[in-house]
Structures are given as structure tokens and as C-alpha cells.
Amino acid sequence: MTNRSEEIILLCDGQEAFPEILSCIRNAKRSIDINMFIWRNDNIGKTIARELLAAADRGVSVQITKDRYGIACEYCEEDQTSFFYAHPTLQERLTIRTLECLYNSDLFGKEQYGQAEPLAEQMKQHPKITVSCEEVRKDHSKHYIFDDEILIFGGINIEDKENGKDRSGRSYRDYMVKLCGKTYVDAFREKKAGTNTSAMFAVNVKRPVRLFELKERYLELIRSAEKTLTIVMPYFSDVEPFHQEIKNALQRGVSVRILVPKKSNFNDDGNKRAMTGFWRYAKKEQRDLSIFLSPDLTHAKLMISESMISVGSCNITGNAFNELDEANLFRPNDDSPFACRIRESAEKLICDAKPVTEETQLNYSRIRAVMEHLVM
């Protein structure tokens, strides 16, 4: 369990995040607010639902906002089930089939449509629970707020693979951050509403006002690096001016390390194309670049310079910067327990990964990379 005397606490992977989330649900007295991108109809999905129903039964007001945009991811991989959606539309089924063809051809046509989850229906009908799940909002952020005093947010969806391994046996590596205190909760909500200028949080939101600031905040972090820059990212597309800013960092002598999955569940060829570009530049210019391929499905979105840390939900892709709602935390890279632990975790991820020593390790399909660039 976490040290409750700390105000900002890193939760590594589902094994730490879900017990803390469940504990907060069980201890909630007044309200629970959840915003989620993916919610699968699996063990952890049902466990959280049961605990929310129990909280509602004791009088806690529960607000759930689930983005229908995530339905394609729910049905195109893993157990191919969705907690809230038993009947995808024709357009959604076409998207699901397309993603299956690209990434999970062995699952093609095996979707478990039409199997409504009784717990989901109970939640929708409970007088203390409000479920908003039919709108396509393109909100990729994930957060929980308990009693207006505790915020947990980051990159972890509600699904079993985030709590252990995916169907191919790869560990899922990801982060959530727990912030204790009404000041943090208010600042986060105000930032999402576009009424707070605090630099602690950075968001992309389309409403009530359009505020897309994460691209520039990421670029500022890269520009601020003078000695070291570590980037851990599951999806890294050819997004300008990121390539130029990373090259600029290499030119001014920054030691750059980038970690991506060895085999990503989406955008794998796009990742490899981006890494190939960096690899060729560093070799040609004799710059200090290290690229690592993680054997795990590293889903964390993490950037660390010698002065700043960012962690949250935002990938380095065109969609993340222009279409999707996202939320990240920005904190000084200091001697705080939070910063120390996230540095230790990043070093562990890199230690467990395989360094790229030959360009052939980054082989990719040009056609698929172009297609992924258009989609991601």
C-alpha cells in the first residue's frame, strides 16, 4: 500500500494501481468520478463494477464517463469483449475488422457481440450511478476522483492485461499517479475546464474550450534538456517538429535514450520507422543516442530530462496532439519520493529492454508505416 503521508505517489503497473483504486472506492464516502477510455468485460472490469455498485448501495454518488471511441480497441484484441457495449454499429464493426486484419488476424471474426453484461445494466439503472457511455468523445485520458480529495490518473485502462500480461504473455508496463488533496483535484478539474493556468497539469481538451497544449509542453521538455533525455513511449509516429527537436538535443550534446516496445499492439511499423530515422541520424552525426526495444508491452508515456518529468496518457502521435483529449502531470526532476521512484522505474524498464545495435533490429513495412501514420 502507499504511504499516505505523501501527496504525490507513483503507482507502477496494474498490480499497484488497481489495489489502490479499489481501496479508494471502498473508502469513498460521498462521490466517485471516473473517466475511462477502455473498460473490458473481464475480471478487473467486473471487479471494479461490483465495488462501484457496493459504494452506490451505501449512498455514494458515482459518475462514470466512458468514451464509446474505445469500443474498437475493446473488440479487436485480447478477449474481444466490452463491458458497456454489446452491439457495435456497422461502422464500428468495420473499424474492428480492419484493426484485426492489421494487428490480430488470428482473432478475425471471433468477436463476442450481443453478450450484454448484467453488471453494466445494473450500474445504468442504479439511482446513485450516472453512466455516460454512448458519446464518441475521443477522450483518451483516464482518471478517478474520490470525495473531491483524491485524484488518480495516468495511462492505465480498466482491463486484465493492464493488471498482468496480455494474451501473448507480455507484461503490461504502465503508470498511474495518485495525488492527495483537494487543491490537486480542483487544479486538475479547472485545467480540464480550461480555467487554470497551472503548469503542474497539461491537457488536450475540446470542451468547454479547446485547449491543446501537450504537444508544446513535450517540445518544451525536450528543448530544456541539457544533459539527458529519456523517452518511454508505446506509440511514436513521425510527428514534426519532434524529430527535429530530438536531433537538436543530440546536436547540443544531450544523451538521448528512447524506449519503445519490441512489438507494439498498434503502430509497430510506425514506431520502427521513427526509430530508424533517429538511428540513421545519430550514426551519421556520431551523436549519443540509445534506442531500446522492450520485450514487455510498455504502455507508459514518460519523458524525463535532468530537470523535468512528464507522465500521463499522451503518446507522440498526430491523433494524440490534434484529436484526442489527454492529460499529463509535469513535475520537477528533484529528490522527492515521486521523482526518485519514477527514475528508478525508468531505469528498470531500460535494464530489462534490449539495446538496438544494428539497424536490422528496426526492420518495418514501409506500406504499413505509412498507413499507421495516417491513422495514428
C-alpha positions as CSV (number, residue, x, y, z in Angstrom):
1,M,0.0,0.0,0.0
2,T,1.1,3.6,-0.5
3,N,2.5,5.9,2.1
4,R,-0.5,8.2,2.8
5,S,1.7,10.9,4.2
6,E,2.9,11.6,0.6
7,E,0.9,13.9,-1.5
8,I,2.0,12.6,-4.9
9,I,2.5,8.9,-5.3
10,L,3.6,6.8,-8.3
11,L,1.6,3.7,-8.9
12,C,3.5,1.3,-11.1
13,D,1.5,-1.1,-13.3
14,G,-1.9,-2.5,-12.6
15,Q,-0.5,-4.5,-9.6
16,E,-0.1,-1.3,-7.7
17,A,-2.8,0.9,-9.3
18,F,-5.8,-1.4,-9.1
19,P,-5.5,-2.3,-5.4
20,E,-5.2,1.4,-4.7
21,I,-8.2,2.3,-6.9
22,L,-10.3,-0.5,-5.2
23,S,-9.3,0.7,-1.8
24,C,-10.3,4.3,-2.7
25,I,-13.7,3.0,-4.0
26,R,-14.3,1.1,-0.8
27,N,-13.4,4.1,1.4
28,A,-15.3,6.7,-0.6
29,K,-17.9,8.4,1.5
30,R,-19.6,11.0,-0.8
31,S,-18.6,10.8,-4.5
32,I,-16.7,8.9,-7.2
33,D,-16.0,10.4,-10.6
34,I,-14.4,8.1,-13.3
35,N,-13.4,8.9,-16.8
36,M,-12.2,5.9,-18.9
37,F,-11.2,5.1,-22.4
38,I,-11.2,1.2,-22.3
39,W,-13.3,-0.9,-19.9
40,R,-13.3,-4.6,-20.8
41,N,-15.7,-7.2,-19.7
42,D,-13.0,-9.2,-17.9
43,N,-12.1,-9.9,-14.3
44,I,-10.8,-6.5,-13.3
45,G,-13.6,-4.8,-15.3
46,K,-16.3,-6.7,-13.3
47,T,-14.5,-6.4,-10.0
48,I,-14.4,-2.6,-10.3
49,A,-18.1,-2.6,-11.3
50,R,-19.1,-4.7,-8.3
51,E,-17.2,-2.3,-5.9
52,L,-18.9,0.7,-7.5
53,L,-22.3,-0.9,-7.1
54,A,-21.5,-1.6,-3.4
55,A,-20.4,2.1,-3.0
56,A,-23.6,3.3,-4.6
57,D,-25.6,1.0,-2.3
58,R,-24.1,2.7,0.7
59,G,-25.1,6.1,-0.7
60,V,-22.0,7.2,-2.6
61,S,-22.8,9.2,-5.8
62,V,-21.0,7.7,-8.8
63,Q,-20.4,9.4,-12.1
64,I,-18.9,7.3,-14.9
65,T,-17.9,8.8,-18.3
66,K,-16.9,6.1,-20.8
67,D,-15.9,7.1,-24.3
68,R,-17.5,5.0,-27.0
69,Y,-14.5,5.7,-29.2
70,G,-12.6,3.0,-27.3
71,I,-15.0,0.2,-28.5
72,A,-12.8,-0.7,-31.4
73,C,-9.8,-1.4,-29.1
74,E,-12.0,-3.4,-26.8
75,Y,-13.2,-5.7,-29.5
76,C,-10.1,-6.0,-31.8
77,E,-7.7,-7.6,-29.3
78,E,-7.5,-9.7,-26.0
79,D,-10.8,-11.4,-25.1
80,Q,-12.7,-9.2,-27.6
81,T,-15.4,-8.1,-25.1
82,S,-16.6,-4.8,-24.0
83,F,-18.2,-4.0,-20.6
84,F,-20.7,-1.4,-21.8
85,Y,-21.2,-2.2,-25.5
86,A,-22.8,-5.4,-26.7
87,H,-23.9,-4.2,-30.1
88,P,-21.3,-2.2,-32.1
89,T,-22.7,-0.3,-35.1
90,L,-21.9,-1.3,-38.6
91,Q,-19.2,1.4,-38.9
92,E,-17.7,0.3,-35.6
93,R,-17.6,-3.4,-36.8
94,L,-15.8,-2.3,-39.9
95,T,-13.2,-0.5,-37.9
96,I,-12.8,-3.5,-35.6
97,R,-12.3,-5.9,-38.5
98,T,-9.8,-3.5,-40.1
99,L,-7.8,-3.4,-36.9
100,E,-8.0,-7.2,-36.6
101,C,-6.6,-7.6,-40.1
102,L,-3.7,-5.3,-39.3
103,Y,-2.8,-6.5,-35.8
104,N,-4.7,-9.6,-34.7
105,S,-5.6,-11.6,-37.8
106,D,-5.9,-14.8,-35.7
107,L,-8.9,-13.2,-33.9
108,F,-10.6,-12.1,-37.1
109,G,-14.4,-12.6,-36.9
110,K,-14.4,-14.1,-33.4
111,E,-15.9,-11.0,-31.7
112,Q,-18.4,-11.8,-28.9
113,Y,-21.1,-9.4,-30.0
114,G,-24.5,-9.3,-28.3
115,Q,-23.4,-10.5,-24.9
116,A,-24.7,-7.8,-22.6
117,E,-23.1,-7.6,-19.2
118,P,-25.7,-7.7,-16.3
119,L,-23.4,-5.6,-14.1
120,A,-23.3,-2.9,-16.7
121,E,-27.1,-2.8,-16.8
122,Q,-27.3,-2.7,-13.0
123,M,-25.0,0.3,-13.0
124,K,-27.1,2.1,-15.6
125,Q,-30.2,1.5,-13.6
126,H,-28.9,2.3,-10.1
127,P,-30.3,5.6,-8.8
128,K,-26.9,6.7,-7.4
129,I,-24.9,5.9,-10.5
130,T,-24.8,8.0,-13.7
131,V,-23.3,6.4,-16.7
132,S,-22.5,8.4,-19.8
133,C,-21.2,5.9,-22.4
134,E,-22.8,6.5,-25.8
135,E,-21.0,9.5,-27.0
136,V,-17.9,9.3,-29.2
137,R,-15.8,12.0,-27.4
138,K,-12.3,10.9,-28.4
139,D,-11.1,11.3,-24.8
140,H,-8.0,9.1,-24.3
141,S,-7.4,10.3,-20.7
142,K,-8.1,8.2,-17.6
143,H,-8.9,9.4,-14.2
144,Y,-10.6,8.7,-10.9
145,I,-11.7,11.3,-8.3
146,F,-12.8,10.3,-4.8
147,D,-14.7,12.6,-2.5
148,D,-13.2,15.6,-4.3
149,E,-10.0,14.9,-2.3
150,I,-8.1,12.2,-4.1
151,L,-7.1,12.1,-7.8
152,I,-5.7,9.0,-9.6
153,F,-4.9,9.5,-13.2
154,G,-2.5,8.3,-15.9
155,G,-2.3,5.7,-18.7
156,I,-4.0,2.6,-17.2
157,N,-7.3,1.4,-18.7
158,I,-9.7,-1.0,-16.9
159,E,-8.7,-4.3,-18.3
160,D,-6.9,-7.5,-17.2
161,K,-3.8,-7.0,-19.4
162,E,-3.1,-3.8,-17.5
163,N,-3.2,-5.9,-14.3
164,G,-0.6,-8.5,-15.5
165,K,0.0,-9.9,-19.0
166,D,-1.6,-9.8,-22.4
167,R,-2.8,-12.8,-24.3
168,S,0.7,-13.4,-25.8
169,G,2.3,-13.4,-22.3
170,R,3.9,-10.0,-22.4
171,S,3.8,-8.0,-19.1
172,Y,2.0,-4.7,-19.4
173,R,4.0,-1.8,-18.0
174,D,2.2,1.5,-17.2
175,Y,1.7,4.2,-14.6
176,M,-1.0,6.0,-12.7
177,V,-0.3,8.9,-10.3
178,K,-2.2,9.4,-7.0
179,L,-2.5,13.0,-5.8
180,C,-3.9,13.5,-2.3
181,G,-5.5,16.9,-1.5
182,K,-8.4,19.0,-2.7
183,T,-6.0,21.6,-4.1
184,Y,-4.8,19.0,-6.7
185,V,-8.3,17.8,-7.5
186,D,-9.5,21.4,-8.0
187,A,-6.5,22.3,-10.2
188,F,-7.0,19.2,-12.3
189,R,-10.7,19.9,-12.9
190,E,-10.1,23.6,-13.6
191,K,-7.3,22.7,-16.1
192,K,-9.7,20.3,-17.9
193,A,-12.2,23.1,-18.0
194,G,-9.7,25.5,-19.4
195,T,-9.8,27.9,-16.4
196,N,-6.5,27.1,-14.7
197,T,-3.0,28.1,-16.0
198,S,-1.1,25.8,-13.5
199,A,1.9,24.2,-15.2
200,M,1.6,21.1,-13.0
201,F,-1.0,19.6,-15.3
202,A,-1.1,19.8,-19.1
203,V,-4.2,18.7,-21.1
204,N,-5.7,18.4,-24.5
205,V,-9.4,19.1,-24.3
206,K,-12.0,20.1,-26.8
207,R,-14.7,21.4,-24.5
208,P,-15.9,23.6,-22.8
209,V,-13.0,25.4,-24.6
210,R,-10.4,23.9,-27.0
211,L,-7.1,23.7,-25.2
212,F,-4.4,21.5,-26.9
213,E,-1.2,22.2,-25.0
214,L,0.6,18.8,-24.7
215,K,2.5,19.0,-28.0
216,E,4.2,22.2,-27.0
217,R,4.8,21.1,-23.4
218,Y,6.5,17.9,-24.6
219,L,8.6,20.0,-27.0
220,E,9.5,22.4,-24.2
221,L,10.7,19.5,-22.1
222,I,12.9,18.3,-25.0
223,R,14.3,21.8,-25.5
224,S,15.0,22.2,-21.8
225,A,17.3,19.1,-21.8
226,E,20.9,20.0,-21.4
227,K,22.5,16.7,-20.3
228,T,20.0,13.8,-20.5
229,L,16.7,12.9,-22.1
230,T,14.8,9.7,-21.6
231,I,11.6,8.9,-23.6
232,V,9.4,5.8,-22.9
233,M,6.6,5.7,-25.4
234,P,4.3,2.9,-26.7
235,Y,3.3,4.8,-29.9
236,F,5.8,7.1,-31.6
237,S,4.9,8.4,-35.0
238,D,6.6,10.7,-37.5
239,V,5.3,13.9,-35.9
240,E,7.2,17.1,-36.7
241,P,8.8,19.0,-35.1
242,F,9.6,16.2,-32.7
243,H,12.2,14.7,-34.9
244,Q,13.9,18.0,-35.4
245,E,13.9,18.8,-31.6
246,I,15.3,15.5,-30.7
247,K,18.0,16.0,-33.4
248,N,18.7,19.4,-31.9
249,A,19.1,17.9,-28.5
250,L,21.6,15.4,-29.9
251,Q,23.5,18.2,-31.6
252,R,23.9,20.2,-28.4
253,G,25.3,17.1,-26.7
254,V,22.3,15.7,-24.8
255,S,22.5,11.9,-24.1
256,V,19.1,10.7,-25.5
257,R,17.5,7.3,-24.7
258,I,14.3,6.2,-26.3
259,L,12.4,3.0,-25.4
260,V,9.5,1.5,-27.4
261,P,8.0,-2.0,-27.3
262,K,9.8,-4.6,-29.4
263,K,6.4,-5.5,-30.7
264,S,3.6,-3.0,-30.1
265,N,-0.1,-3.8,-30.3
266,F,-0.7,-0.8,-32.6
267,N,1.6,1.4,-34.7
268,D,4.5,-1.1,-34.6
269,D,5.8,-0.3,-38.0
270,G,5.3,3.5,-37.3
271,N,7.4,3.1,-34.2
272,K,10.2,1.3,-36.1
273,R,10.2,3.9,-38.9
274,A,10.6,6.7,-36.4
275,M,13.4,4.9,-34.6
276,T,15.1,4.2,-37.9
277,G,15.2,7.9,-38.6
278,F,16.8,8.7,-35.3
279,W,19.2,5.8,-35.6
280,R,20.5,6.8,-39.0
281,Y,20.9,10.4,-37.9
282,A,22.8,9.6,-34.8
283,K,25.1,7.2,-36.6
284,K,25.8,9.7,-39.4
285,E,26.5,12.6,-37.0
286,Q,28.1,10.4,-34.2
287,R,25.6,11.5,-31.6
288,D,24.8,10.0,-28.2
289,L,21.6,8.1,-28.9
290,S,20.5,4.8,-27.4
291,I,17.3,3.0,-28.6
292,F,15.8,0.2,-26.5
293,L,13.2,-2.4,-27.5
294,S,11.2,-3.6,-24.6
295,P,10.1,-7.3,-24.5
296,D,7.1,-6.1,-22.5
297,L,4.1,-4.2,-23.9
298,T,5.3,-1.0,-22.4
299,H,2.2,1.3,-22.4
300,A,3.8,4.1,-20.3
301,K,4.0,7.6,-21.7
302,L,7.0,9.0,-19.9
303,M,9.6,11.8,-20.6
304,I,12.4,12.7,-18.3
305,S,15.1,15.4,-18.6
306,E,17.6,16.3,-15.9
307,S,15.1,19.0,-14.7
308,M,11.6,17.8,-15.6
309,I,9.3,14.7,-15.6
310,S,6.1,14.2,-17.5
311,V,3.9,11.2,-17.2
312,G,0.3,10.6,-18.3
313,S,-1.9,9.4,-21.2
314,C,-0.4,11.3,-24.2
315,N,1.5,9.4,-26.9
316,I,3.7,11.1,-29.6
317,T,1.2,10.8,-32.4
318,G,-0.7,13.1,-34.6
319,N,-4.0,12.0,-33.1
320,A,-2.8,12.5,-29.6
321,F,-1.8,16.1,-30.3
322,N,-4.7,17.1,-32.6
323,E,-7.7,14.9,-32.0
324,L,-7.7,13.2,-28.6
325,D,-8.3,14.6,-25.1
326,E,-5.3,13.8,-23.0
327,A,-3.9,14.6,-19.5
328,N,-0.3,14.6,-18.2
329,L,1.5,15.5,-15.0
330,F,4.6,17.7,-15.1
331,R,6.9,17.7,-12.1
332,P,10.4,18.8,-11.3
333,N,13.0,16.0,-11.5
334,D,14.2,16.5,-7.9
335,D,14.8,14.5,-4.8
336,S,11.2,13.9,-4.0
337,P,10.0,10.3,-3.4
338,F,7.9,10.6,-6.6
339,A,10.7,11.7,-8.8
340,C,13.2,9.1,-7.3
341,R,10.7,6.3,-7.8
342,I,9.9,7.2,-11.4
343,R,13.6,7.4,-12.3
344,E,14.2,4.0,-10.7
345,S,11.3,2.6,-12.6
346,A,12.5,4.0,-15.9
347,E,16.0,2.6,-15.3
348,K,14.4,-0.8,-14.6
349,L,12.4,-0.6,-17.9
350,I,15.6,0.2,-19.8
351,C,17.6,-2.5,-18.0
352,D,15.0,-5.1,-19.0
353,A,15.0,-4.0,-22.6
354,K,17.3,-4.9,-25.5
355,P,19.5,-2.1,-26.9
356,V,19.5,-1.7,-30.6
357,T,22.9,-2.4,-32.0
358,E,22.1,-3.0,-35.7
359,E,19.5,-1.2,-37.9
360,T,18.1,-4.6,-38.9
361,Q,16.5,-4.8,-35.5
362,L,14.3,-2.0,-36.7
363,N,13.0,-3.6,-39.9
364,Y,9.5,-2.5,-40.8
365,S,7.0,-2.4,-43.6
366,R,7.0,0.9,-45.4
367,I,3.4,0.5,-46.5
368,R,2.1,-0.3,-43.0
369,A,4.2,2.5,-41.5
370,V,2.5,5.0,-43.9
371,M,-0.9,3.6,-43.2
372,E,-0.3,3.8,-39.4
373,H,1.0,7.4,-39.8
374,L,-2.3,8.3,-41.4
375,V,-4.4,6.6,-38.7
376,M,-2.3,7.4,-35.6
